[in-house]
Structures are given as C-alpha cells and as structure tokens.
Amino acid sequence: MPIIYTPVVGEACQKFSLIYTPGLVEGLFLSKDDVDVIPEVLGNWPYPQPDICVITDGSRILGLGDLGVNGMGIPIGKLSLYVAAAGFDPARTLPITLDLGTNNEKFLDDPLYLGARHKRPEDPEFFSYLDKLMKALKEKWPKMLVQFEDFSSDHAFASLDRYRREYLMFNDDIQGTGAVVLAGWINAVRLSGVPLKDHKIVFFGAGSAGVGVAKSIKDHLVRSGMAEEEARGMFWLADSKGLVTLDRGDKLASHKTLFARSDNEGKQFGTLEEVLYYVKPTCLIGLAGMGGAFRPEAIRKMAEYSRHPVIFPLSNPLTHAECTFEAAMEHTNGRVLFGSGTAFPAMHDPSTNKVVEPGQANNCYIFPGLGFGTSLAGATRVSDCMVHVAAVTLAESLTQEELDDRRLYPRLERIRQVSALIARDVAVQAVKKGIARDEDVLEIFSAKSGDKPAAVVLQDSRRLDKLLELVQARMWEPVYADAEAGAAEPLKAMM
C-alpha cells in the first residue's frame, strides 16, 4: 500500500519526468493538441475494452498542487488498488492524464519536464475539451466507469455536476473521500459518548475535498431523520482566511456557500485557534494540506471540549498531515478518536497498557467496492444513494474484535472481503433505483431492466447471499505457475 499509494506515489509524481521509462508506464496521455482527434487517440489503446478508467489533469495532485503531466502516477496507482482491493482485471483498466498545460512555473522553466510548457486553458476551452473527451469515451466504451481524480477544486465540483447525470462517472476526491470519512465518523460518534445532535464539526480546509466530506456527513444526517437546516448548522468551515461566513467581505467560491455561516453577528475569526475557541467543537477535520496546522494547544483545546475528541487530519502525503497520531495521543492523554489520510505507526497507550492502531480514512476502503458494484450491476450512472450505502456498509463491516479495539475502520488485510460487501450493497441500490442492466444481477431479484423490485425482495437474505457469491465469482485474481506441478492456481493472499 505505501508503495503504490500514499506516501510513495506523491514522491513518484514529483519526480515523474525524471524517472519516466518508456514501455513501463501503461497509461494514455491526451494533449491539448489532440482536441480534434480524441476518438482516434482512444482507438490506439492496445488492450481489451476497459471496465474502469481514472482521469486526472494533474492540477491538484494530493496536497502537492499543480504537477501537470507528472500526475500520471495517480491514475496508475488508483487502478492498481482497483485491481488489488476489488478484483478488477488489470488488462481492463485505463489510466488517462490530460496534458493541458500547467500553471506551475517550476515545470514551465524545467527543460526536463515531459509535459506541454504553456499555461492551462481558461474554463470555456477546458470544459469544451472535457465535453469532447467524455462524449468520445462513452461512444467507444459505453459501459466503462469513469473516475475523476485530482482536478482543481472548482473544476472538480463543476465537472461532477456537469457529467454525473449523462455519464457513468464519479469524483473520488468529492464522493469517495466524503464516503470514507463518513464511515469513520459514524463509528467515532458511536464511541464518543456524545449524542449525535450535540456534535459540533469544524473543518479546516474548504476546497473540493473538505466541502465534499462535509456534504456527505450532512446528507447522512438528513437521511437519519434530521432536518436539513439543523444538519447544516452542525458545520463550521475554515479556510486560509478563517471562518467561512457570508459577510466576510471576500467573494466566496460557489462550493463554499453551502456551509457559509450567517449567525456570526458580524464577527470574523481569522485563525483556526480563534474558530476553535468560538465553536468549542467535538470534531476537528483537516483537509487543507497544511502540515502541522493542528498545533498542540489546538489539540489540547479539543480534549477540553470533549471527553473523546474526534480528530481527523486527512491531508496527505505525510508532510501535509495536520498533525501526527503521536501528537493527538499525547495532547489528549490517549482519549482521541483518530482518523488520518496517511498511515501512522501504532502507539502504546500507558493508560490502558494496550497498543493502539490509528484509523486511516483511506479512500481505498470505498472506491474499489463502489466501482466494482457499479460495474457488476451494469449501472447507467452512479447515484448519491450508491455512494452513501458504500459508506454505511463500510462502517458496519467491522468485526466484533475490531470494535472491541475501538477501531474506526476494518483491518486493511480484509479489504477484499469489505470491498465485496460494499459492491453487493451498491449493486442492490442500482437495482432499487432501476438503473441496473446486468442480467445476472437482475435475475437474482427477479427483475427486468428498468424495474424497481419491492423492498422486501431487495432485503431477502438468500438473494443477498447469492449476489455476494456473484460478486466474489467475478473478482479477478492473479495466478502463479506451480513450477513442480506445472499448473496455474489462484493466488488468494488478498482474500
């Protein structure tokens, strides 16, 4: 995991132009100059019809910023996890990087940079290009699921809204991150001892990931029976200028307005510490990409406001994490409920004399199962309820032993088992919404394409077991040659 994903993938992207080896990088590059020949370029892809595609334009890679064409490591790494965690056939995956330029002066001046040395296009040209790409992808591979990854915040939200109803696509930074954090948050709330309605949630970071996570939690609260206004009132978002309010005096990006506060009585709070003192939150979630932003005094304040404060420093790679697990444990006397975006080592808790493993809110708990369930069902689109059920299933997938250890996420060694459960429940939601097209899936529920089977049928445990068997049967597994027997057998190490 650390090799093909965070943190090593971040360094690989930073050095991509230096370490690039022709023939070893299996990915498709589309340049700005290809705008009128996109179908012909897609036709050059030498492998079978892809089931899954990950696209980036390299404009916001992890917390590292605009890396341009060097961002190809992200689609390759994500698809590696689709294979390992959910059983996609690696020959049927497609990494795409859009080389539309870069606004990073370092690369524009670097003679070894492999990408186009010009600034990125303005929005009209950018979306015109993307429109042609999405149309060409659908015409060539109509059943392929497209995942958008590491686009700039404005483009991430705008492209999701632009394409989600017409194309089979989702955005992992918005929906995947939101779902995996929601799952950990659900379990943290259970362990916190604070009633759900009494939680106060501060987000440090109001970009695509931060707002996406906040929206996922808010939507879950509404689905749980809370009124929309009451649910939205539980959130306070802070960015580089402080608390996001409607009367702050600056022009707010459209995605920030959903959670902008109007009850601040004209007062502004310019630092995270000021926001914490004002709100006195039970939950602190970081997605600003500012390493060390959760300083010791802030963590100690969180421990004053709640017996078991929920602290999620979600930025990655490691250098951008808002705090370490060690700091969170030290300054809360081991009482923290912790979830991070990057991996931290376990720690010994002297108060309980136990080794405590930190929770990692890793998107790989969500997107492989979500993608596989969508593909398995032959869904025509990815609905909000499919993303939500992926989060809820993840939260409910912990074993009793994992719950006793106060874990927020299942052990990563069980990722294929967990992905299979998520894929099953995502497929059920696709059937429920009448957007499933796979005949084997529909037959299990005695449904036809476009039908919406009765809830009692969808909840039938025998049918769910049969669907889970179908999920597991379709999962690709590597094979290895038995040198002595001369036979090929499945490698089940991941199961």
C-alpha positions in Angstrom: 0.0 0.0 0.0 2.6 2.6 0.9 4.5 1.8 -2.4 1.6 2.1 -4.9 -0.4 4.7 -3.0 0.4 7.3 -0.4 3.0 8.4 0.6 5.3 7.0 -2.1 3.0 7.8 -5.1 3.4 11.5 -4.1 7.1 11.4 -4.4 6.9 9.4 -7.7 4.7 12.1 -9.2 7.0 14.9 -8.1 9.9 13.1 -9.9 7.8 11.6 -12.7 9.6 13.4 -15.6 13.0 12.3 -14.2 12.1 8.6 -13.6 9.8 8.0 -16.6 10.8 4.9 -18.6 9.1 4.3 -21.9 7.4 1.0 -22.1 7.0 0.7 -18.3 4.3 3.4 -17.9 1.0 1.9 -19.0 -1.2 4.9 -19.4 -2.8 7.2 -22.1 -1.7 10.8 -22.4 -4.1 13.2 -24.2 -2.7 16.7 -25.0 -4.4 19.9 -25.8 -3.4 19.5 -29.4 -5.4 16.2 -29.6 -8.7 18.0 -29.1 -10.0 17.2 -32.7 -8.7 13.6 -32.8 -9.6 12.3 -29.4 -11.6 9.3 -30.8 -8.5 8.3 -32.9 -6.2 8.5 -29.9 -8.6 6.4 -27.9 -8.6 3.9 -30.7 -4.8 3.4 -30.2 -5.3 1.9 -26.8 -4.0 -1.6 -27.3 -5.8 -3.6 -24.6 -9.4 -5.0 -24.4 -12.4 -2.8 -23.6 -11.7 -1.2 -20.2 -14.2 -1.6 -17.4 -12.7 1.3 -15.4 -10.9 4.5 -16.2 -9.2 7.0 -13.9 -8.7 10.5 -15.4 -6.6 13.4 -14.0 -5.4 16.7 -15.4 -2.7 16.9 -12.8 -3.9 20.3 -11.5 -4.2 19.3 -7.8 -2.2 16.1 -7.1 -2.7 15.0 -3.5 -1.7 18.0 -1.4 1.2 18.8 -3.7 -0.6 21.2 -6.1 -0.3 21.5 -9.9 2.1 18.8 -11.1 0.9 18.8 -14.7 1.6 15.6 -16.7 3.7 14.3 -13.7 0.3 13.4 -12.1 0.1 10.2 -14.2 1.2 8.3 -11.1 -2.2 8.9 -9.5 -4.4 7.1 -12.2 -1.9 4.2 -12.3 -1.8 3.9 -8.5 -5.6 4.2 -8.1 -6.2 1.5 -10.7 -3.6 -0.7 -9.0 -5.9 -0.5 -6.0 -9.0 -1.3 -8.0 -7.2 -4.5 -9.0 -5.9 -5.4 -5.6 -8.8 -4.4 -3.4 -11.8 -5.2 -5.6 -10.7 -7.6 -8.3 -10.9 -5.5 -11.5 -9.0 -7.2 -14.3 -5.8 -5.2 -14.7 -5.9 -5.6 -18.5 -9.3 -3.9 -18.5 -8.2 -0.7 -16.7 -7.4 2.6 -18.3 -5.2 5.4 -16.8 -5.6 8.8 -18.5 -3.7 12.0 -17.9 -4.8 15.2 -19.7 -1.7 17.3 -20.7 -3.5 20.6 -21.0 -0.5 22.6 -19.6 0.5 23.7 -16.1 0.5 26.9 -14.1 3.5 25.7 -12.1 6.4 28.0 -13.0 8.9 25.4 -11.9 7.8 23.0 -14.6 7.3 25.6 -17.2 11.0 26.5 -16.8 12.2 22.9 -16.5 13.8 21.6 -19.7 13.3 18.0 -18.4 9.6 18.4 -17.8 7.8 16.0 -20.1 4.5 17.9 -20.5 3.4 20.9 -22.5 5.1 24.1 -21.4 2.2 26.5 -21.5 -0.4 27.8 -19.1 -3.7 25.9 -18.5 -6.7 27.0 -20.7 -9.5 29.1 -19.3 -12.7 27.5 -18.3 -14.6 27.7 -21.7 -11.8 25.9 -23.5 -11.2 23.5 -20.7 -14.8 22.3 -20.5 -15.1 22.2 -24.3 -12.2 19.8 -24.3 -13.7 17.7 -21.5 -17.1 17.6 -23.2 -15.4 16.1 -26.3 -13.5 13.6 -24.2 -16.5 12.4 -22.3 -18.5 12.0 -25.4 -15.7 10.1 -27.2 -15.2 7.8 -24.2 -18.9 6.9 -24.0 -19.2 6.3 -27.7 -16.2 3.9 -27.7 -16.7 2.2 -24.3 -20.4 2.8 -23.2 -20.2 0.5 -20.2 -16.9 1.9 -18.8 -17.0 3.6 -15.4 -15.0 6.9 -15.3 -13.5 8.2 -12.1 -12.3 11.9 -12.0 -9.3 12.4 -9.8 -7.2 15.3 -8.5 -8.8 18.1 -10.5 -8.7 21.6 -9.1 -11.5 22.3 -6.6 -13.6 24.5 -8.9 -13.2 22.0 -11.8 -13.9 19.0 -9.6 -17.3 20.3 -8.5 -18.2 21.8 -11.9 -17.3 18.6 -13.8 -19.2 16.3 -11.4 -22.3 18.5 -11.7 -21.8 18.7 -15.5 -21.5 15.0 -16.2 -23.0 12.9 -13.4 -26.5 12.6 -15.0 -25.4 11.9 -18.5 -22.3 9.7 -18.0 -21.3 6.8 -15.8 -18.8 8.7 -13.6 -18.0 9.9 -10.2 -15.3 12.1 -8.5 -13.3 10.3 -5.8 -12.0 13.5 -4.2 -15.5 14.6 -3.5 -17.6 11.5 -3.2 -15.0 8.8 -2.3 -13.3 11.0 0.3 -16.7 12.0 1.7 -17.9 8.4 2.0 -14.8 7.0 3.7 -14.7 9.9 6.2 -18.4 9.5 6.8 -17.8 5.8 7.6 -15.1 6.6 10.2 -17.1 9.4 11.6 -20.2 7.2 12.1 -18.1 4.8 14.2 -16.3 7.7 16.0 -19.7 9.2 17.0 -20.7 5.8 18.4 -17.6 5.7 20.5 -17.6 9.4 21.6 -20.5 9.2 24.1 -21.9 12.5 22.7 -25.4 12.4 21.3 -25.5 12.8 17.5 -27.4 16.1 17.5 -24.9 17.6 20.0 -21.8 17.3 17.8 -20.1 20.4 16.5 -17.9 19.8 13.5 -15.1 22.2 12.4 -13.5 21.7 9.0 -10.1 23.2 8.4 -10.0 23.3 4.6 -12.9 24.3 2.4 -11.8 23.0 -1.0 -13.4 20.2 -3.0 -12.4 17.5 -0.5 -13.4 19.5 2.6 -16.8 20.5 1.2 -17.4 17.1 -0.3 -16.8 15.4 3.1 -19.0 18.0 4.9 -21.8 17.4 2.4 -21.5 13.6 2.8 -21.9 13.9 6.6 -24.7 16.4 6.3 -26.6 14.2 3.8 -26.2 11.3 6.1 -27.7 13.3 9.0 -30.7 14.2 6.8 -31.1 10.6 5.8 -31.1 9.7 9.5 -34.1 12.0 10.1 -32.6 15.4 10.9 -34.0 18.5 9.2 -31.7 20.0 6.5 -31.3 23.3 8.3 -30.5 21.6 11.6 -27.9 19.3 10.0 -26.2 22.2 8.1 -26.0 24.1 11.4 -23.6 21.5 12.8 -20.8 22.6 10.5 -18.2 25.4 10.6 -15.7 25.6 7.7 -12.5 27.4 7.9 -10.0 28.2 5.1 -6.8 30.3 4.8 -8.8 33.4 5.7 -10.6 32.0 8.7 -14.2 31.0 9.3 -16.2 31.0 6.1 -19.0 33.4 6.6 -21.4 35.2 4.3 -20.3 38.6 5.4 -16.6 38.0 5.4 -16.1 40.6 2.6 -14.5 38.4 0.0 -16.1 36.6 -2.9 -16.8 33.0 -1.9 -16.3 30.2 -4.3 -19.6 28.7 -5.1 -18.9 25.4 -3.4 -18.2 27.2 -0.1 -21.6 28.9 0.1 -23.4 25.8 1.2 -21.8 25.9 4.6 -21.0 29.6 5.0 -22.2 30.8 8.4 -24.7 33.7 8.8 -25.0 33.5 12.6 -21.7 35.1 13.4 -23.2 38.5 14.3 -20.7 40.3 12.2 -17.7 38.9 14.0 -14.9 37.3 12.0 -12.5 34.6 13.1 -9.2 34.7 11.2 -7.3 31.7 12.6 -8.1 28.1 13.4 -7.4 28.7 17.1 -10.0 31.6 17.1 -12.5 29.3 15.3 -12.0 26.5 17.8 -12.4 28.9 20.8 -15.6 30.3 19.3 -17.2 27.0 18.3 -15.9 24.6 21.0 -16.2 21.6 18.6 -16.4 17.9 19.3 -14.9 17.1 15.9 -12.0 18.6 14.0 -11.4 17.5 10.4 -8.4 18.7 8.4 -8.3 18.9 4.6 -6.3 22.0 4.0 -2.9 20.4 3.1 -1.1 22.4 5.8 1.3 20.2 7.6 1.2 20.7 11.4 -1.8 23.0 11.3 -3.3 21.2 14.4 -0.8 22.6 16.9 -0.5 21.1 20.4 -2.6 23.9 22.0 -5.4 23.3 19.5 -5.4 19.5 20.2 -5.4 20.2 24.0 -8.4 22.5 23.5 -10.2 19.7 21.7 -9.6 17.5 24.7 -11.2 20.1 26.9 -14.3 20.4 24.7 -15.0 16.6 24.5 -14.1 13.5 26.6 -13.2 11.7 23.3 -12.5 14.3 20.7 -12.8 13.3 17.1 -9.7 14.5 15.2 -9.2 13.6 11.6 -6.1 15.1 9.9 -6.9 13.9 6.4 -4.4 15.7 4.2 -1.7 13.7 2.5 1.1 12.9 1.9 2.7 12.7 5.3 4.3 16.1 5.1 0.9 17.7 4.7 -0.8 16.0 7.6 -2.3 18.5 10.0 -1.0 16.5 13.0 0.5 13.1 13.8 -1.1 10.3 15.7 1.6 10.6 18.3 0.7 14.3 18.9 -3.0 13.6 19.0 -2.5 10.8 21.6 0.0 12.9 23.7 -2.1 16.0 23.9 -5.4 14.2 24.6 -4.0 11.7 27.1 -4.9 8.9 24.8 -8.5 9.8 24.6 -8.6 10.9 20.9 -10.7 9.1 18.2 -8.3 9.5 15.3 -8.6 9.1 11.6 -5.9 10.2 9.2 -5.3 10.5 5.4 -1.9 8.9 5.5 -0.5 6.0 7.6 0.9 6.4 11.1 2.5 3.8 13.2 0.7 2.3 16.2 1.4 3.6 19.7 1.4 2.2 23.2 -1.3 3.8 25.4 0.0 3.8 29.0 -3.5 4.4 30.4 -4.8 1.1 29.1 -1.4 -0.7 28.6 -2.6 -1.5 25.0 -1.2 -0.9 21.6 -3.5 1.5 19.7 -3.6 1.5 15.9 -4.7 4.7 14.3 -7.6 4.7 11.9 -6.7 5.7 8.3 -9.5 7.2 6.3 -8.1 5.7 3.2 -10.3 6.1 0.0 -9.3 2.6 -1.0 -11.9 1.3 1.5 -14.6 2.9 -0.7 -13.8 3.4 -4.4 -12.8 -0.2 -5.3 -16.0 -1.6 -3.9 -18.1 1.3 -5.2 -16.6 0.9 -8.6 -16.9 -2.9 -8.7 -20.5 -2.8 -7.6 -21.4 -0.2 -10.2 -19.7 -2.2 -12.9 -21.1 -5.5 -11.8 -24.7 -4.1 -11.8 -24.2 -2.6 -15.2 -25.4 0.6 -13.8 -26.1 3.6 -16.1 -24.9 6.1 -13.5 -23.5 6.5 -10.0 -26.3 7.8 -7.7 -25.9 9.5 -4.4 -27.6 6.6 -2.6 -25.0 4.2 -4.1 -22.2 6.3 -2.6 -24.0 6.6 0.7 -24.6 2.9 1.1 -20.9 2.3 0.4 -20.1 4.4 3.4 -22.7 2.8 5.7 -21.7 -0.7 4.7 -18.0 0.2 5.4 -19.0 1.5 8.9 -20.9 -1.7 9.6 -18.3 -4.1 8.3 -16.1 -4.2 11.4 -15.8 -7.4 13.3 -16.5 -7.6 17.0 -12.8 -7.9 17.6 -12.2 -4.7 15.7 -15.0 -2.9 17.5 -13.5 -4.0 20.9 -10.2 -2.4 19.8 -12.1 0.8 19.2 -11.1 0.8 15.6 -12.9 3.2 13.2 -12.1 1.1 10.1 -11.6 -2.6 9.4 -8.1 -4.0 9.2 -6.7 -3.4 5.7 -5.9 -7.1 5.4 -9.7 -7.7 5.0 -10.0 -5.1 2.1 -11.2 -7.6 -0.5 -13.8 -9.0 1.9 -15.0 -5.5 2.7 -15.0 -4.4 -0.9 -17.1 -7.4 -1.8 -19.8 -6.4 0.8 -19.7 -2.8 -0.5 -20.0 -4.0 -4.1 -23.0 -6.1 -3.2 -24.9 -3.3 -1.5 -24.0 -0.8 -4.2 -25.4 -3.2 -6.8 -28.6 -3.6 -4.7 -29.0 0.2 -4.7 -28.6 0.2 -8.5 -31.4 -2.4 -8.8 -33.5 -0.5 -6.4 -33.2 2.7 -8.4 -34.0 0.8 -11.7 -30.6 1.8 -13.2 -29.0 -1.8 -13.2 -28.6 -3.5 -16.5 -26.7 -6.7 -15.8 -28.9 -9.7 -16.5 -27.3 -12.0 -13.8 -27.8 -9.3 -11.1 -31.4 -8.6 -12.2 -32.2 -12.3 -12.3 -31.3 -12.7 -8.7 -34.0 -10.2 -7.8 -36.4 -11.4 -10.5 -36.3 -8.0 -12.1 -36.0 -6.7 -15.6 -34.0 -3.7 -16.9 -35.6 -0.6 -15.5 -37.6 -2.4 -12.9 -37.6 -1.4 -9.2 -38.1 -4.5 -7.2 -40.0 -4.4 -3.9 -38.0 -3.6 -0.8 -38.9 -7.0 0.7 -37.2 -8.7 -2.2 -34.1 -6.5 -2.0 -33.8 -7.3 1.7 -34.1 -11.1 1.2 -31.0 -12.6 2.9 -30.9 -15.5 0.4 -30.9 -13.2 -2.6 -28.2 -11.0 -0.9 -26.1 -14.1 -0.3 -26.4 -15.1 -3.9 -25.5 -11.6 -5.1 -22.4 -11.7 -2.8 -21.4 -15.1 -4.4 -21.7 -13.4 -7.8 -19.5 -10.5 -6.7 -16.8 -12.9 -5.5 -17.0 -15.1 -8.6 -16.4 -12.1 -10.9 -13.4 -10.8 -8.9 -10.2 -11.2 -10.9 -7.4 -13.0 -9.1 -3.8 -13.3 -10.2 -2.4 -16.7 -10.9 1.1 -18.1 -10.5 2.7 -21.0 -12.1 3.4 -24.0 -9.9 6.9 -24.9 -11.0 6.6 -28.5 -9.8 3.1 -29.3 -10.9 3.1 -27.1 -14.0 -0.3 -25.8 -13.2 -1.6 -22.3 -12.6 -3.5 -21.7 -9.4 -5.3 -18.6 -7.9 -3.2 -16.5 -5.5 -5.6 -15.9 -2.6 -3.2 -13.9 -0.4 -5.5 -10.9 -0.6 -8.7 -12.8 0.5 
